[in-house]
Structures are given as structure tokens and as C-alpha cells.
Amino acid sequence: MDNISLKALAKINIGLDVTGIRDDGYHEVKMIMQTVNLFDKVSISKTADGSVTMATNLKFLPVNDDNLCIKAAKLLIDEFQIKEGVHIDLEKHIPVAAGMAGGSTDAAAVLFGVNKLFNLKLNKKALMERGVKIGADVPYCVMRGTALAEGIGEVLSPLPPMVKCPVLIAKPGISVSTKQVYNALDDCFDTVEHPDIDGLIGDIKAGDLAGICSKMGNVLEDVTIPLHPIIADIKANMMENGAVGAMMSGSGPTVFGFFNDNKTAKAAKDALTKTGMVKQLYLTTMFNNR
């Protein structure tokens, strides 16, 4: 095998709580992660010169060692002393800097692809262990599906598959600084409202979409929405147009909504398009790897 093409799937957070701040500055989290069928395309080809290079359709993305794809490829190539190199072509569709683990899922795809190309025989657990060296979300992006994430996001427990339903994903034309959001959270940590993650897990196990939507919560909304009120406007628009529930993913600014049926979801997509509030808008579905 000299080349491989892969889908790098996006994630949303059905629940996101921050439970503490560690001495090293990292935040302890308790999150429910869910993969959705929105993806970047990652193509990897062997090269003879031993270099690791990449190209992407978005000119503003770095294609040097700052890119997680490059870091992922070099991690395995260096560890296994591979003499050949790789070239990575990345076709981005997942919104960038949007709380959907776009960079992490691309890196996870590169780990998977390099493992296959060079027949390294690493299983999923081994890839996840290496992924955490690149970023806290990378192990989950290797794992995929529905999962509880704890620690700094790297302690993962599989959950039963999420209820299948249409998912509308909307990103306004703004970017959010994750560092700024967490710094703002630190300043008001004792006053924010923490979601009921355990109750949410119970509703996922019961397959109760209405219950899930009633308990969905993201503690970071308390700090991100005051900085970017358009997030609340998008949530409200989705709810007004039939969403069972709507919430910000990660540190934002992406908003997702769950719907009971495709007809309602399509109408909501059309209605949101007309507002001009969003730059990227996708109607997709849950991904389940089990």
C-alpha cells in the first residue's frame, strides 16, 4: 500500500463540565463526546525522501510542525525509525477553531493512516496512547462514537450509542479563543451552572432524546456567550424552528441542534440560512462505531 484516503470525523459535546483546575494549569473535565458525520478528507502518500509534508485547501492553515497532522506523522515515523516519508493532503470541511476537534480528528486520521501504510500493527488502544502526546482530544478522535471523557479529556469510557437523529451544525463567522474562554471561566468558576452529566448518561442509556435535550449543558456557555451573543441567537433560532435541543459545542462558537425528523431539520436549516447569522451550516447525522 502506497497511499490511503480517510475520513476525519468531527465531534460535538452533548455535555461539558469543568470540575476543577489542576496545579499545572490544565482543567479537569467531565464531558460526553459524540462523533457526527461531518468530516475532513485526509489522503496520505508514501514518499521516498524521508520528509513529512502536507498541503491543504485552506491557505491560512499552517503546513509546518505547528500542524497536528505533521506532528502525528512524525511521532510514528520517528518512533519506528521509518526511512520513508509521507505527504498529507488535507481537505477541510469541519469548521476551524469551532469546538469540533477538527485539528485533533485530522491528527487521529494521520495516526491511523501511517499505522496502516507502514504496517506498524498498532491497535486502537496503542494509537490512543500515542495520540494524547499530540492533544487531549486526539485519543477520543481515534476511539469515536459516544463516550464519557474525564481527566483533561484523555480518560475515556465508552457509552451506549446516542439516539439517532438529525443534527444541524452552525458556525457563525467568528472564531473563539479557547484560552480566553478558560481564563474567563477561572474568574467565575464558583458561580457557573454545572450540567448534570450523570443524568445525561442515564438518558443516553435509555435512548430518551427529550430527556437528553432537557439535561444537555455546557459550562463554557456561561463565559463564551457573553463574549459572543450571536451564539445565543443561533440557539434561539434553532429552538424556534423545531429543535428538541440546541447547545454550543466545546468552547464555541459552533452551535448544534437535535431534531426529531429530517423535514423539520431541513426547514430549520433554511430558516437559519435566511438570517445571515452563520458562515457554515451542515445538516448531518450521528456516527456510531459500534
C-alpha positions in Angstrom: 0.0 0.0 0.0 1.5 3.4 -1.1 -1.4 5.7 -0.3 -4.6 5.8 1.8 -7.6 8.1 2.0 -9.6 8.6 5.2 -12.5 10.4 6.7 -11.6 12.5 9.8 -14.9 12.9 11.6 -16.0 15.9 13.8 -17.2 15.7 17.3 -19.7 17.6 19.4 -20.1 17.8 23.2 -23.5 16.7 24.4 -22.5 17.7 27.9 -19.4 19.6 29.1 -18.5 20.3 32.7 -15.3 21.6 34.1 -14.8 20.1 37.6 -11.5 21.7 38.7 -8.3 23.4 37.8 -5.0 21.4 38.2 -1.7 22.8 39.5 -0.2 22.6 36.0 -2.9 24.9 34.7 -4.9 22.2 32.9 -8.6 21.9 33.6 -10.3 18.7 34.9 -13.3 18.0 32.7 -16.3 15.7 32.6 -17.7 15.6 29.1 -19.9 13.5 26.8 -18.4 13.3 23.4 -20.3 12.4 20.2 -19.0 11.8 16.7 -21.0 13.2 13.8 -21.0 12.5 10.1 -19.2 15.7 9.2 -15.7 15.1 8.1 -12.4 16.3 6.6 -10.7 14.2 3.9 -7.2 13.1 4.7 -5.1 11.5 2.0 -1.6 10.1 2.9 1.0 9.0 0.4 4.4 7.5 0.9 7.4 9.5 -0.3 11.0 8.3 -0.9 12.9 11.2 0.5 12.0 10.7 4.2 10.3 14.1 4.5 6.9 14.8 6.1 5.0 17.4 4.0 1.4 18.5 3.6 -1.0 20.6 1.6 -4.5 21.9 2.5 -7.4 23.7 0.8 -7.3 26.4 3.4 -4.4 28.8 2.8 -4.5 30.2 6.4 -3.7 26.8 8.0 0.0 26.1 8.8 1.5 23.2 6.9 4.7 23.0 9.1 5.4 21.5 12.5 2.6 23.6 14.1 0.1 21.4 12.3 -1.1 18.4 14.3 -1.1 16.3 11.2 2.6 16.8 10.8 3.2 16.1 14.5 1.2 12.9 14.3 3.1 11.6 11.2 6.5 12.5 12.7 5.6 10.9 16.0 5.2 7.4 14.4 7.9 7.8 11.8 10.4 8.8 14.5 9.4 6.1 17.0 9.6 3.3 14.4 12.6 4.7 12.6 10.8 4.7 9.3 13.1 5.7 6.4 10.4 6.7 4.0 8.4 9.9 4.4 4.8 10.9 3.8 2.8 13.6 2.1 -0.5 14.6 3.6 -3.4 16.2 1.6 -6.0 17.7 3.9 -9.4 18.8 2.5 -11.0 20.7 5.3 -14.8 20.8 5.8 -15.1 20.8 9.6 -15.2 24.4 10.9 -11.9 25.6 12.1 -11.4 26.9 15.7 -15.0 25.9 16.3 -15.2 23.4 19.2 -15.4 20.4 17.0 -11.9 18.9 17.4 -11.1 19.5 13.7 -7.3 19.5 14.2 -7.4 16.6 16.6 -9.5 14.4 14.3 -7.2 15.1 11.4 -4.2 14.1 13.6 -6.1 10.9 14.6 -6.7 10.1 11.0 -2.9 10.5 10.2 -2.0 8.2 13.1 -4.4 5.6 11.7 -3.2 6.1 8.2 0.5 6.0 8.9 -0.1 2.9 11.0 -1.8 1.2 8.0 0.7 2.4 5.4 3.7 1.1 7.1 2.1 -2.0 8.7 3.0 -1.0 12.2 0.3 -3.2 13.7 -0.7 -0.8 16.4 -4.2 -1.4 17.8 -6.7 1.3 18.7 -5.5 1.4 22.3 -1.9 1.9 21.3 -2.8 4.7 18.9 -4.9 6.4 21.6 -1.9 6.2 24.0 0.3 8.0 21.4 -2.5 10.4 20.5 -2.5 12.1 23.9 1.0 13.2 23.3 -0.4 15.4 20.4 -3.5 16.7 22.1 -6.1 15.8 24.7 -8.9 15.3 22.2 -6.8 13.0 19.9 -7.4 9.8 21.8 -11.2 10.3 21.6 -10.9 11.0 17.9 -9.2 7.7 17.4 -11.9 6.0 19.5 -15.0 7.8 18.1 -18.6 7.1 18.9 -20.3 8.1 22.2 -18.0 8.4 25.2 -17.5 9.9 28.6 -14.3 11.9 28.8 -12.6 12.8 32.1 -9.2 13.9 33.3 -8.1 16.5 30.8 -10.2 14.7 28.2 -8.0 11.7 27.8 -9.7 9.3 30.3 -12.3 7.7 28.1 -15.2 5.4 28.9 -17.4 4.1 26.0 -21.2 4.8 26.4 -24.1 3.1 24.6 -24.7 4.7 21.2 -26.5 8.0 21.1 -30.1 8.2 19.8 -30.1 8.5 16.1 -31.5 11.9 15.0 -30.8 14.7 12.5 -28.1 17.1 13.7 -27.9 20.7 12.4 -24.5 22.3 12.9 -24.0 26.1 12.5 -20.9 28.2 12.8 -21.1 32.0 12.8 -18.3 33.9 11.0 -16.3 34.4 14.2 -13.6 32.4 16.0 -13.2 31.8 19.7 -10.0 31.6 21.7 -10.2 28.5 23.8 -7.6 30.0 26.1 -9.6 33.2 26.6 -12.7 31.2 27.4 -11.0 29.1 30.0 -9.3 32.1 31.6 -12.7 33.8 31.8 -14.1 30.6 33.4 -11.4 30.6 36.0 -12.5 34.1 37.1 -16.1 32.9 37.8 -15.7 29.2 38.4 -17.6 29.2 41.7 -20.7 30.8 40.2 -21.3 29.0 36.9 -24.0 26.4 36.4 -22.7 22.8 36.1 -24.6 20.4 33.9 -26.0 17.0 35.2 -23.6 14.7 33.3 -24.6 11.6 35.2 -28.3 12.3 34.5 -27.4 12.8 30.9 -25.7 9.5 30.7 -28.9 7.8 32.1 -31.0 9.4 29.3 -28.5 8.2 26.7 -28.7 4.7 28.0 -32.5 4.9 28.0 -32.5 6.3 24.4 -34.6 9.3 25.5 -33.9 12.2 23.2 -36.2 14.6 25.0 -34.5 13.7 28.3 -31.1 14.2 26.7 -32.1 17.6 25.4 -33.5 18.7 28.7 -30.3 17.9 30.5 -27.7 19.0 27.9 -25.4 21.6 29.3 -22.1 23.2 28.6 -20.5 25.1 31.4 -18.4 27.2 28.9 -21.6 28.8 27.5 -21.7 31.0 30.7 -18.5 32.7 29.6 -18.5 32.3 25.8 -22.0 33.6 25.1 -21.4 37.0 26.9 -18.3 37.4 24.7 -20.2 36.4 21.6 -24.0 36.9 21.9 -24.6 35.6 18.4 -24.3 32.1 19.8 -27.4 32.6 21.9 -29.2 34.0 18.9 -28.4 30.9 16.8 -29.5 28.6 19.6 -32.8 30.5 19.9 -33.4 30.4 16.1 -32.9 26.6 16.1 -35.4 26.1 19.0 -37.9 28.4 17.4 -37.7 26.3 14.3 -38.3 22.9 15.9 -35.1 21.7 17.5 -35.7 19.4 20.5 -32.5 20.9 22.0 -29.6 23.2 20.9 -26.3 23.9 22.5 -22.8 25.3 21.9 -20.1 22.7 21.3 -16.8 22.8 23.1 -15.6 26.4 23.7 -17.6 27.5 20.7 -18.7 29.2 18.6 -20.3 26.3 16.8 -23.9 25.5 17.8 -25.7 22.2 17.2 -29.4 21.3 17.3 -31.1 17.9 17.6 -34.3 17.3 15.7 -37.0 14.6 15.7 -37.2 14.3 11.9 -35.4 15.4 8.7 -38.3 17.5 7.4 -38.2 19.8 10.5 -34.4 19.9 10.4 -34.3 20.9 6.8 -36.8 23.7 7.4 -34.8 24.9 10.3 -31.7 24.9 8.1 -33.5 27.0 5.5 -34.7 29.4 8.2 -31.3 29.8 9.8 -29.7 30.4 6.3 -32.1 33.3 5.7 -30.9 35.1 8.9 -27.4 35.5 7.6 -26.0 34.7 11.1 -24.0 31.7 10.1 -21.0 31.2 7.8 -21.0 27.4 7.7 -24.1 25.3 8.1 -24.5 21.5 7.8 -27.3 19.0 8.3 -25.9 15.7 9.3 -26.4 12.6 11.5 -24.9 10.8 14.5 -22.0 8.5 13.8 -21.9 5.2 15.7 -18.8 2.9 15.5 -20.5 0.1 17.4 
